[in-house]
Amino acid sequence: MNVSPSAFFSIMELAIRWECTMHRVVDAAILGQLSVVAGISPVSCGHQRIGGLVRINVADMLPMFRRFGPSEDVATLRRIAPFEGGEWMYITDPVEGLPIRSTDLLVPGQDVQRYEDERELLRRGASTIGVAPRYDWDAMYAWLFKRINDDGLPESQAALVGEIQEWFVRNSQSGKVPEDSTIRKRIIMIWRMLRGASDATAQMER
């Protein structure tokens, strides 16, 4: 079945796709190499009402992407620009701005395609074309995002690795299941980022 290219990617999805840290994706956005958007309810910017997809200045969101120490779970959105282009406008109503999470931030698929083409990020050798991957990581990541969104993180990384192995046992068409060490390498960045965010939230609630 032919699947249409994704219209948008989250920052975490791009970090996984490019096998880099989320900070590298954020850096590219800060440098203007990628645009970042989010969907919001209508707000007032002076005498103008704007809502739906809007452009975000990712530099305003850096507290959610700290390189050291726990990152903020939520940032405050205080300025936006129309998705189609235009000047930055400050939100005047609500006066406190809008709360926004890192998972709300999206990069348009056309930006991703251009960025990858310019840097040949996903170019593969001829010997790999048409060869099925050993493990279906993309399907696993899709399940993992839903599992974390619905139920949160398990108590330990080992428990999460075990759940992922069980997923492969149930869903692997080849019957092959990756080893613990392979899975840990694939999820270590996700675990550290989300565990740091959840720990910070727990401390704030105490």
ChimeraX attribute file (.defattr): number of C-alpha atoms within 10 A of each C-alpha:
attribute: neighborCount
match mode: 1-to-1
recipient: residues
	/A:1	3
	/A:2	4
	/A:3	5
	/A:4	6
	/A:5	9
	/A:6	11
	/A:7	12
	/A:8	17
	/A:9	19
	/A:10	17
	/A:11	23
	/A:12	22
	/A:13	20
	/A:14	18
	/A:15	19
	/A:16	17
	/A:17	13
	/A:18	15
	/A:19	11
	/A:20	13
	/A:21	17
	/A:22	21
	/A:23	16
	/A:24	14
	/A:25	19
	/A:26	22
	/A:27	15
	/A:28	14
	/A:29	19
	/A:30	17
	/A:31	11
	/A:32	12
	/A:33	14
	/A:34	20
	/A:35	21
	/A:36	24
	/A:37	23
	/A:38	20
	/A:39	16
	/A:40	15
	/A:41	9
	/A:42	14
	/A:43	19
	/A:44	16
	/A:45	20
	/A:46	11
	/A:47	7
	/A:48	11
	/A:49	11
	/A:50	18
	/A:51	15
	/A:52	13
	/A:53	18
	/A:54	18
	/A:55	22
	/A:56	24
	/A:57	19
	/A:58	23
	/A:59	13
	/A:60	14
	/A:61	20
	/A:62	18
	/A:63	16
	/A:64	19
	/A:65	19
	/A:66	14
	/A:67	12
	/A:68	6
	/A:69	10
	/A:70	20
	/A:71	21
	/A:72	19
	/A:73	20
	/A:74	17
	/A:75	18
	/A:76	14
	/A:77	19
	/A:78	20
	/A:79	18
	/A:80	22
	/A:81	19
	/A:82	17
	/A:83	17
	/A:84	8
	/A:85	9
	/A:86	10
	/A:87	8
	/A:88	14
	/A:89	16
	/A:90	17
	/A:91	21
	/A:92	16
	/A:93	15
	/A:94	12
	/A:95	12
	/A:96	11
	/A:97	16
	/A:98	17
	/A:99	12
	/A:100	18
	/A:101	15
	/A:102	20
	/A:103	14
	/A:104	13
	/A:105	20
	/A:106	23
	/A:107	22
	/A:108	16
	/A:109	16
	/A:110	15
	/A:111	17
	/A:112	19
	/A:113	15
	/A:114	13
	/A:115	15
	/A:116	14
	/A:117	12
	/A:118	9
	/A:119	9
	/A:120	11
	/A:121	12
	/A:122	11
	/A:123	9
	/A:124	9
	/A:125	7
	/A:126	8
	/A:127	7
	/A:128	9
	/A:129	8
	/A:130	7
	/A:131	8
	/A:132	8
	/A:133	8
	/A:134	11
	/A:135	16
	/A:136	14
	/A:137	13
	/A:138	12
	/A:139	11
	/A:140	17
	/A:141	16
	/A:142	11
	/A:143	14
	/A:144	18
	/A:145	14
	/A:146	12
	/A:147	13
	/A:148	12
	/A:149	10
	/A:150	9
	/A:151	8
	/A:152	13
	/A:153	17
	/A:154	14
	/A:155	9
	/A:156	10
	/A:157	16
	/A:158	12
	/A:159	12
	/A:160	18
	/A:161	20
	/A:162	13
	/A:163	14
	/A:164	22
	/A:165	20
	/A:166	13
	/A:167	15
	/A:168	21
	/A:169	15
	/A:170	11
	/A:171	15
	/A:172	16
	/A:173	10
	/A:174	11
	/A:175	10
	/A:176	13
	/A:177	19
	/A:178	13
	/A:179	10
	/A:180	13
	/A:181	9
	/A:182	11
	/A:183	17
	/A:184	17
	/A:185	9
	/A:186	15
	/A:187	17
	/A:188	11
	/A:189	18
	/A:190	17
	/A:191	16
	/A:192	13
	/A:193	18
	/A:194	17
	/A:195	19
	/A:196	17
	/A:197	18
	/A:198	18
	/A:199	14
	/A:200	16
	/A:201	16
	/A:202	10
	/A:203	8
	/A:204	8
	/A:205	7
	/A:206	5
